[in-house]
């Protein structure tokens, strides 16, 4: 199923490029940092946000001079941590243990983008396809993938600046927030809680077109 989503995305890029005027379409290669957190239950609220990374590709289709549709396929890693105090057999403190929750998604946003003088805002829904989820503490690792739903959903909102190089190339810097709206847990959560995601992204993109 995950491979089908990826193939469908790239097939859409190819067909769109052939169907519409190439001057209206630009493509992008993306890379950046993620700063992620979980929320929705008492335990998740105790976790600290951590930095990780994303990489991906995208497409922007110009509707008007200032308005466009933008979609991407990003490999996005989310990480959070928890520091626990260890207690020995006598009930006394015996150091601390840091554990990490690491979840990886293929994130596919579909956004409307408004651009003015190189500055832009964009927003719209996103779908996240779960690739893996695990908890790591010291040399131990637990796979949590079965405890999460295969798909995540939420809203992407971002703003940024485009720096033109020439008619066919530009660099973009964007700050974006992928705010999860659905409970991603596949199992009941303590006190009827939920497990939702939030990922703040700092994204650098190379935008290019195939026009001469």
C-alpha positions in Angstrom: 0.0 0.0 0.0 2.8 2.4 0.8 4.5 1.8 -2.5 1.2 2.4 -4.3 0.9 5.9 -2.7 4.5 6.7 -3.8 3.9 5.5 -7.4 0.6 7.3 -7.5 2.3 10.6 -6.5 5.1 10.3 -9.1 2.6 9.3 -11.8 0.6 12.4 -11.0 3.7 14.6 -11.3 4.5 13.1 -14.7 0.9 13.3 -16.1 0.5 16.8 -14.8 3.7 17.9 -16.5 2.5 16.5 -19.8 -1.1 17.7 -19.5 -0.5 21.4 -18.5 1.7 24.0 -19.9 5.2 23.5 -18.5 5.7 27.2 -17.8 2.9 26.9 -15.1 4.7 24.0 -13.3 7.7 24.0 -11.1 9.2 21.1 -9.2 11.2 21.1 -5.9 13.7 19.0 -4.0 13.2 19.6 -0.2 15.3 19.1 2.9 15.1 20.4 6.4 14.6 20.0 10.1 11.7 18.8 12.1 10.8 19.7 15.7 8.1 17.3 16.7 5.8 16.6 19.7 3.0 14.3 20.7 -0.1 15.4 22.6 -3.6 14.2 23.6 -2.8 12.3 26.8 -1.0 12.8 30.1 2.0 10.7 29.1 2.4 12.4 25.7 2.3 15.8 27.4 5.4 14.9 29.4 7.5 14.2 26.3 10.1 16.8 25.2 10.3 17.8 21.5 13.4 16.8 19.6 15.0 17.7 16.3 15.1 15.3 13.3 15.0 15.8 9.5 12.9 15.5 6.4 13.7 15.1 2.7 11.4 15.0 -0.3 10.1 16.3 -3.6 7.2 18.5 -4.6 5.3 20.3 -7.4 3.8 23.7 -7.7 1.1 24.5 -10.3 0.5 28.2 -11.0 -3.2 29.1 -11.1 -2.9 32.9 -11.3 0.0 35.4 -11.0 -0.1 35.1 -7.2 -2.0 31.9 -6.5 -0.9 28.3 -7.0 -1.5 24.7 -5.9 1.4 23.0 -4.1 1.9 19.3 -3.2 4.9 17.4 -1.8 6.0 13.9 -0.9 8.3 14.2 2.2 10.0 11.5 4.2 9.5 13.0 7.6 11.1 11.7 10.9 9.5 12.8 14.2 11.3 12.4 17.5 10.5 13.2 21.1 12.1 12.2 24.4 11.4 11.4 28.0 13.9 11.5 30.9 13.0 9.1 33.7 14.5 8.8 37.1 15.7 5.3 38.0 15.1 3.9 41.5 17.3 1.2 43.1 16.0 -1.7 45.2 16.3 0.5 48.3 13.9 3.0 46.8 16.7 5.6 46.3 17.5 7.6 43.1 19.9 5.7 40.9 20.5 7.9 37.9 18.4 8.8 34.9 17.3 7.1 31.7 16.5 9.0 28.5 14.2 7.2 26.1 13.2 8.4 22.6 10.0 7.9 20.6 10.8 7.9 16.9 8.1 7.9 14.2 8.5 8.1 10.5 5.9 9.1 7.9 5.6 9.8 4.2 3.9 13.2 4.5 1.8 14.4 1.6 0.4 17.9 1.9 -2.0 19.6 -0.6 -1.9 23.3 -0.1 -3.0 26.6 -1.7 -0.2 29.0 -1.9 -0.4 32.8 -2.1 2.7 34.6 -3.2 3.5 38.4 -3.3 6.9 39.9 -4.1 8.6 36.6 -3.2 7.0 36.2 0.2 4.3 33.5 0.5 1.8 31.8 2.8 0.4 28.3 2.1 -2.0 26.0 3.8 -4.2 22.9 3.4 -4.7 19.3 4.5 -2.0 16.7 4.7 -2.0 12.9 4.9 0.8 11.0 6.6 1.5 7.4 5.7 3.1 5.5 8.6 6.5 3.9 7.8 7.7 3.0 11.3 7.4 3.8 15.0 9.8 2.7 17.7 10.9 3.5 21.3 14.6 3.5 22.0 16.2 3.4 25.4 20.0 2.8 25.7 20.6 -0.3 23.6 17.0 -1.5 23.7 14.5 -0.9 20.9 10.7 -1.6 20.8 8.6 -1.6 17.6 5.4 0.3 18.2 4.1 0.3 14.6 1.2 -2.0 15.2 -0.1 0.3 17.9 -0.5 3.2 15.5 -2.9 3.7 12.6 -1.5 3.4 9.1 -2.6 6.9 8.1 -2.4 10.3 9.9 -4.3 13.4 8.9 -4.1 17.1 9.7 -3.6 20.6 8.5 -0.4 22.2 7.1 0.2 25.9 7.5 3.4 27.7 6.4 5.1 30.9 5.4 8.3 31.6 3.6 10.4 33.5 1.1 11.5 32.6 -2.5 14.9 33.8 -3.8 15.0 33.9 -7.6 18.2 32.7 -9.3 16.9 32.9 -12.9 13.7 32.2 -14.8 14.0 28.4 -14.2 15.5 28.2 -10.7 15.0 29.5 -7.2 15.7 28.7 -3.6 12.9 28.7 -1.0 13.0 28.8 2.8 9.8 28.0 4.7 8.6 27.5 8.2 5.7 25.1 8.3 3.5 23.4 11.0 1.9 20.0 10.3 -0.8 19.9 13.0 -2.3 16.4 13.4 -6.1 16.3 13.8 -6.7 12.6 14.2 -6.0 10.1 17.0 -3.2 8.0 15.6 -3.4 5.3 18.3 -4.7 1.9 17.2 -5.3 0.9 20.8 -7.2 2.5 23.7 -5.4 5.3 25.4 -5.4 5.9 29.2 -8.4 8.0 30.4 -9.9 8.1 26.9 -7.0 10.1 25.6 -5.5 10.2 22.2 -2.2 10.3 20.4 -1.8 13.2 18.0 1.2 14.7 16.3 2.6 18.1 15.7 5.7 18.8 13.6 7.2 22.2 13.0 9.4 22.1 9.9 12.2 24.4 8.7 12.4 23.5 5.0 14.9 24.5 2.3 13.9 23.8 -1.3 15.4 24.1 -4.7 12.6 25.0 -7.2 13.1 24.4 -10.9 11.2 24.1 -14.1 12.0 22.4 -17.5 11.2 25.5 -19.6 13.9 27.0 -21.8 
